[in-house]
Amino acid sequence: MAATRAPRLTTKGQATRRRIVEGAAEEIRERGIAGTTLDDIRARTATSKSQIFHYFPGGKEELLLAVAAREAERVLEDQEPHLSNLDTWSAWQSWRDAVVARYERQGINCPLGMLITELGRATPAAQALTSQLIGQWQAALRTGIQRLQDTGEVDPQLDADRTAAALVAAVQGGVTILMSTGRLNHLEAALDTSLTFLRTAAPNVG
């Protein structure tokens, strides 16, 4: 993906850029990438062609990357406020329920997955975006595990980062099967089994 120099934006410009990204995201959710054109996005966001290229000099490819970044943010936002407050077993259960509910709403179509595929999974930009999402997600889960360790709920010898990585992998594996089959039960099983493992790491659990 060719590098482009993003324009320095005023507050109004930032708002316009956000509106374009949000409008493009809505179009892609409704129509898919193949069915979404710049004209569709212009109509939805009440912007001109010159405005699109002002905020996204690289054209549709740069806009798709911005939409993918926004969709990645949504993955984490949809897990809040639970993801930032994983300090009790009840909070972990609420997080689990929020994750399942998010992907139940999403169904078999994953806008972020489609965007990353369109951009090319092997491209540096797509890889960097995916790595950032996974890194932030894993870090939040690691912090939650460490909070349980600090309160004596989980064995302090447990590798918090490795366990957090396994939790992310469990979710992503369940989501992949959901996208292929339309069934949530594998995602639920992966999360429930992972949380059972975490609970069994509690020092005083009989």
C-alpha positions as CSV (number, residue, x, y, z in Angstrom):
1,M,0.0,0.0,0.0
2,A,1.5,3.3,-1.0
3,A,2.2,5.7,1.8
4,T,0.2,9.0,1.7
5,R,0.6,12.2,3.6
6,A,-2.5,12.8,5.7
7,P,-3.6,16.4,5.7
8,R,-3.4,18.4,8.9
9,L,-7.0,18.8,10.0
10,T,-9.0,21.4,11.8
11,T,-11.6,20.3,14.3
12,K,-14.2,20.6,11.6
13,G,-12.1,18.7,9.3
14,Q,-11.6,15.9,11.8
15,A,-15.4,15.7,12.2
16,T,-15.9,15.5,8.5
17,R,-13.3,12.7,8.2
18,R,-15.0,10.8,11.0
19,R,-18.3,11.2,9.3
20,I,-16.9,9.8,6.0
21,V,-15.3,6.8,7.9
22,E,-18.5,6.1,9.8
23,G,-20.6,6.4,6.6
24,A,-18.3,4.1,4.7
25,A,-18.5,1.6,7.5
26,E,-22.3,1.6,7.5
27,E,-22.3,1.1,3.7
28,I,-19.9,-1.8,3.9
29,R,-22.0,-3.5,6.6
30,E,-25.1,-3.2,4.5
31,R,-23.7,-3.8,1.0
32,G,-20.4,-5.5,1.5
33,I,-17.1,-4.2,0.1
34,A,-17.8,-5.3,-3.5
35,G,-21.2,-3.5,-3.4
36,T,-19.9,-0.3,-2.0
37,T,-18.7,2.5,-4.2
38,L,-17.3,5.9,-3.5
39,D,-20.4,7.4,-5.0
40,D,-22.5,5.4,-2.4
41,I,-20.3,6.8,0.4
42,R,-20.5,10.3,-1.0
43,A,-24.3,10.2,-1.0
44,R,-24.5,8.7,2.5
45,T,-22.1,11.3,4.0
46,A,-23.1,14.3,1.9
47,T,-19.6,14.9,0.8
48,S,-18.1,15.7,-2.6
49,K,-15.5,13.7,-4.5
50,S,-12.9,16.4,-3.8
51,Q,-13.6,16.1,-0.1
52,I,-13.1,12.3,-0.2
53,F,-9.7,12.7,-1.9
54,H,-8.8,15.6,0.4
55,Y,-9.2,13.4,3.5
56,F,-8.1,10.2,1.8
57,P,-5.4,11.1,-0.8
58,G,-4.9,7.4,-1.5
59,G,-8.5,6.9,-2.6
60,K,-10.7,4.0,-1.8
61,E,-7.8,1.8,-0.5
62,E,-6.8,4.4,2.1
63,L,-10.4,4.9,3.1
64,L,-10.9,1.1,3.5
65,L,-7.9,1.1,5.8
66,A,-9.4,3.9,7.9
67,V,-12.7,2.0,8.1
68,A,-10.8,-1.2,9.1
69,A,-9.1,0.7,11.9
70,R,-12.5,1.9,13.1
71,E,-14.0,-1.6,13.0
72,A,-11.0,-2.8,15.0
73,E,-11.8,-0.1,17.6
74,R,-15.4,-1.4,17.7
75,V,-14.3,-4.9,18.5
76,L,-12.9,-3.6,21.8
77,E,-15.6,-1.0,22.4
78,D,-18.3,-3.6,22.2
79,Q,-16.6,-5.4,25.1
80,E,-16.8,-2.4,27.4
81,P,-17.2,-1.6,30.2
82,H,-16.4,-5.2,31.1
83,L,-13.0,-5.5,29.4
84,S,-11.5,-2.6,31.4
85,N,-12.9,-3.9,34.8
86,L,-12.0,-7.6,34.9
87,D,-11.3,-7.7,38.6
88,T,-14.0,-10.2,39.8
89,W,-15.4,-13.5,38.5
90,S,-18.7,-11.7,38.0
91,A,-17.0,-9.2,35.7
92,W,-15.4,-12.0,33.7
93,Q,-18.7,-13.6,33.2
94,S,-20.2,-10.3,32.1
95,W,-17.3,-9.9,29.6
96,R,-18.0,-13.4,28.3
97,D,-21.7,-12.6,27.8
98,A,-20.8,-9.3,26.1
99,V,-18.5,-11.1,23.6
100,V,-21.1,-13.7,22.8
101,A,-23.8,-11.0,22.3
102,R,-21.5,-9.0,20.1
103,Y,-20.9,-11.8,17.7
104,E,-24.5,-13.0,17.8
105,R,-25.5,-9.6,16.6
106,Q,-22.7,-9.6,13.9
107,G,-23.7,-13.1,12.6
108,I,-21.7,-14.6,9.8
109,N,-20.5,-11.4,8.2
110,C,-17.4,-9.8,9.7
111,P,-16.8,-6.3,8.3
112,L,-13.3,-6.2,9.8
113,G,-12.4,-9.6,8.3
114,M,-13.7,-8.6,4.9
115,L,-11.8,-5.3,5.0
116,I,-8.5,-7.0,6.0
117,T,-9.0,-9.6,3.2
118,E,-9.7,-6.8,0.7
119,L,-6.6,-4.9,1.8
120,G,-4.5,-8.0,1.6
121,R,-3.7,-9.9,4.8
122,A,0.0,-10.0,4.0
123,T,0.3,-6.3,3.4
124,P,2.2,-4.3,6.1
125,A,-0.7,-2.0,6.8
126,A,-3.2,-4.9,7.3
127,Q,-0.7,-6.8,9.4
128,A,0.0,-3.8,11.6
129,L,-3.7,-3.1,12.1
130,T,-4.4,-6.8,13.1
131,S,-1.4,-6.9,15.4
132,Q,-2.5,-3.7,17.1
133,L,-6.0,-5.0,17.7
134,I,-4.7,-8.3,19.1
135,G,-2.1,-6.6,21.2
136,Q,-4.6,-4.2,22.8
137,W,-7.1,-7.0,23.4
138,Q,-4.5,-9.3,24.9
139,A,-3.1,-6.5,27.1
140,A,-6.6,-5.8,28.6
141,L,-7.2,-9.5,29.4
142,R,-3.7,-9.8,30.9
143,T,-4.4,-6.9,33.1
144,G,-7.6,-8.5,34.2
145,I,-5.8,-11.8,35.1
146,Q,-3.2,-9.9,37.0
147,R,-5.9,-8.2,39.0
148,L,-7.2,-11.6,40.0
149,Q,-3.7,-12.6,41.0
150,D,-3.3,-9.5,43.1
151,T,-6.5,-10.3,45.0
152,G,-5.5,-13.9,45.5
153,E,-8.2,-15.3,43.2
154,V,-5.7,-16.8,40.8
155,D,-2.3,-18.5,41.4
156,P,0.4,-15.8,41.0
157,Q,2.5,-18.4,39.1
158,L,0.1,-18.5,36.2
159,D,1.5,-16.9,33.1
160,A,-1.0,-14.0,32.7
161,D,0.2,-13.0,29.2
162,R,0.1,-16.5,27.8
163,T,-3.3,-17.1,29.3
164,A,-4.6,-13.8,27.8
165,A,-3.2,-14.9,24.4
166,A,-5.1,-18.2,24.7
167,L,-8.3,-16.3,25.5
168,V,-8.0,-14.2,22.4
169,A,-7.3,-17.3,20.3
170,A,-10.3,-19.0,21.8
171,V,-12.6,-16.1,20.8
172,Q,-11.1,-15.8,17.3
173,G,-11.4,-19.6,16.7
174,G,-15.0,-19.6,17.8
175,V,-15.7,-16.6,15.6
176,T,-14.1,-18.3,12.6
177,I,-16.4,-21.3,13.0
178,L,-19.4,-18.9,13.5
179,M,-18.6,-17.3,10.2
180,S,-18.4,-20.7,8.5
181,T,-21.5,-22.3,10.1
182,G,-23.7,-19.6,11.6
183,R,-23.5,-21.4,14.9
184,L,-22.5,-19.7,18.2
185,N,-22.0,-22.9,20.3
186,H,-18.3,-23.2,19.5
187,L,-17.6,-19.7,20.6
188,E,-19.5,-20.2,23.8
189,A,-17.7,-23.5,24.5
190,A,-14.3,-21.9,23.9
191,L,-15.0,-19.1,26.2
192,D,-16.6,-21.2,28.9
193,T,-13.7,-23.7,28.8
194,S,-11.2,-20.9,29.0
195,L,-12.9,-19.3,32.0
196,T,-13.1,-22.7,33.7
197,F,-9.4,-23.1,33.2
198,L,-8.8,-19.7,34.8
199,R,-11.0,-20.5,37.7
200,T,-9.2,-23.8,38.4
201,A,-6.0,-21.7,38.7
202,A,-7.5,-20.1,41.9
203,P,-5.3,-21.3,44.8
204,N,-8.2,-22.1,47.2
205,V,-10.7,-23.7,44.7
206,G,-11.6,-27.2,45.8
